[in-house]
Structure formats: structure tokens, C-alpha cells
């Protein structure tokens, strides 16, 4: 038989290198059709599987199985020309070949997930082949040393950064047929978490071999080199299923977060996708907060780059001007030490952007920010945050079309990035398209309802409702934003405008006076600074404020 489709060849390779020849549909879609919309990727996978079945139809035994959310090859009936994990004798070894020949010439333009996987797989095959070719590789093994790994030392390879291990989720439904579903959810979570980029994630082949039921968290964490462990349990519920998740700090065994999520009966990729996106966002935020607290607790003499980054993030999240400046100083120090470090570049660019927003800095500084954000994206082209921060820089210079493209690319790289969804909403507001903005802003709120910057998202959603003439909703959302950050002048401005334009003269005047009290130093120049594509919207908000301060009876504009 001959397989002509390049995607089919890639699909077979992905399956052949999976545990027991299996992969989840979501994994295959992300690697082979990650550049497409989810529905298109699902259709493409179904079509490719159908074509493969036709090619394999004449085989005496089935070679390809599809079982719900998973796809499997019949490995015992297939010969391989790559090292087989677990091969114990010379008969099972492949003929020596150049490692570059593994899928040599197979290029899938635009599918960066597949290219990343292919590089990793070639490295693994190289290591395995080197071990097989080494003299005496098949001699009886010598006695194991007393200590294989010094567990008192940080695991190598992560450069001092914290790592996460997602353990194999347990099926507690009493239905053995759902073992695949529980394991598939944990496998998909590993794939999702790996998109965060700043947080190293332990490979499935290592983390799935550990079990907290028989080994304590500290030992598991040390053995894997992971500071944080995620365990999960799939349970039956009155309607559908329930997924119970716990995140453990392996250094002290404490549970830093736990939650239960309702799942539907189908456990399909479509129904699980929003749950996994939200779970990834929450896990990332919890670990981010834990690392900030760790860094602040260290002696002030600790000045390694990772400590500087986490301290800078701690100051940034306090959101005062003094803290904003302190954060920028820390990131500048880290940048001076490691000017090409992708994480330093991303964090320094985020910090500069916040300074620009907080202090309404000049156009010259805006150019410096754009150049720094571009460096970050060049250093970390697969990091959604780098695309998002460059998009923000473009947005503040009224380049909304390229900004929105960058935000959408950020979401393709990391669907769980709440800032990118929120920025799309901001850009659409600034482009005068408030009705379109609301979906992205609500997605951001769903992904990260407790994010320190959620006041900004609520304020943007209030803005979109105010621009659409939905005064009551605008006031409610602006007040929610102000509960979280009383001095947020844009939320005050939106509330004042919504009240003034809905005819609430006294309430709008009271709100305007409250704004002046809470936001000392505010002036109409701040409204002019907002980068609306059509400056009439700047005039719209200035006019609403003037009406409120004059105490005039007003109607809708």
C-alpha cells in the first residue's frame, strides 16, 4: 500500500510514536491542523482517517481503530524503522540510519505544532539510537548505583524555573471503558499547559508513571523535577460527569488550589475544549501567584534573573505607580543581564506597556515599547504573550488591523490567554465596533475571573455597552470594575457617561464628583490620549463628562 497524503503520513507517525499507538483526536488536530479553526480541524481529521481506512481496507486485520475521542494503530501488526521503546534484544533493533531520515522532506507549511513535535522526536530517536549503537549496549547491565539522581538538587534543564507535572487522571466512574477518557483529558491538559511557554511542563511519558496514591508528593516532585503537581479524578455525576482537580506544591505537600468542573455525557472534544481552556488559564494564574509570593519571600539579596522576573510581576500586579516603576526597574536589571532571554523580553515589554497606560507616556516612548515588543516576539515566536504585547503596542498607535491579527495569532498559540481575548475587545471598541467586542471580553472574563487585571476587562465591557447605548448594563459593569480598582478613571468615565446620557442628571453629577475625588490629576487630556480610530469617540466621552459636571438634563445622543 502507498500513502500519498502528507498529512496522512504525519498522522501515522504521530500515532506510531504514541503510547500503545494511541493519541487523542485533539492532539492530532492540534499538531496537523492547528492553523485552522476547531471545526475545520475536526472535519479534516475525519476525512484523513476515512481515507486511511480505505487504503488499509485490504489488510487481513484492522490496522486503525477510532474509539470515541482517541485514535489507535494496531502496533503488533506493523513493522517500524525507528527505535522501538522498550526493545530488549538485537532482533528488535532497526537498521542503523541517519536520524535526519525520520520523515525527511515531510514539510507541513504553517503547522508549527507538527514541526516542534518532529524536532523533539528526532532528538529522542537520536538518543535511543546512540544508546543502541554504543559498544556493550546489549551486555548484561551492571548493578545499579545506590543513587541514580541527587534528589536534593534542582532538576536540570529548566534553568531554575518552576516546572509542572500533570499526573495521569484517575477514572473513578466504575466504568473501565472510561479509562481512556480520563487519561485523554490529562494528556490534552499537558498539551494545553505547554502552550503557556513560561512554565515548563513535564512530558507525559514521565509524569504518567507516577502515582500519589503510593508515593508522597515531595518524592514525586523531586523525581520528576516538578515543583507543582496536578492530579485529577473523573467521576460520575447526576448529569454527565465531574472532573475534580487539585494542584499541589510538591515542596511542602500543600494543595494550593482545587476545583470541580461539570462535564457533559459525551466527553467530546468540542465539549471539553472550553473546560480545558479555562482550567489552563486558572492553573497558570495560580502558579504565577505562588511564584510571585515565593520570590517576594526570598532575601532581597537574591538577584538571579528568575527572582527578578517574579518580583517584577509581584510589583506589577499591585498596580500603583510606584510599584509599576519598581517592576520596570527589576525587568530592566534582568534585561541588562540577559538581553536575549525570551521570558525577560516578554515581561519587560508587558511592564513597559503598563507604564505607558498608567502614565500616558509620549509617542517617543511608544516607539521604544514597540521595538521591545518586537524583540520579544522574535525571541519567542511560539509564545502567545509576545504576540499579544506587540499587538497592544500597535493598538495604542491606532494600528488596529495588524493589532487584531496579532491578538488572534496569540489565541491560536494559546487559547487560554485571557489578555489576548480582552485586547481583541479593546481593539474593537477603539475601532468603533463595540457590539463585536463583547464576545471576546466575556471570553476573557470566563477564562480568568480572578485575574488581578480583571478590572480592565470589566471596564472595557462597560465601555462597549456605553458606546452601544445600553446604559444600565454599562453602569453595572463599570461599578464592578470600580469595586476591584476604585481609582480606575476609565470605568469612572464610562459610568458618568452612561448616567448622563440616560437622563440621570443628579446621579451622573455625583458620579463625576466622585471621579474627581478618586482620580486626582485626571484631565480631559487623558480622554484625548485614548487611541480611538475615530476621534469623535473621544469627543463623545468628553461631552458626557461635561454634561454631568454641569448637571444638565440629558437624553440619548
Helices and strands as residue ranges (DSSP letters): H 6-16, G 19-21, E 22-24, H 25-33, H 38-55, E 64-67, E 70-73, G 75-77, G 90-92, G 99-101, H 112-133, E 163-166, E 170-171, G 176-178, H 179-193, G 194-196, E 200-201, H 204-207, H 217-224, E 228-236, E 241-249, E 254-263, H 269-297, H 305-318, H 321-337, H 342-359, H 363-379, H 384-395, H 400-413, H 418-430, H 434-447, H 454-467, H 471-484, H 489-501, H 505-518, H 524-529, H 536-550
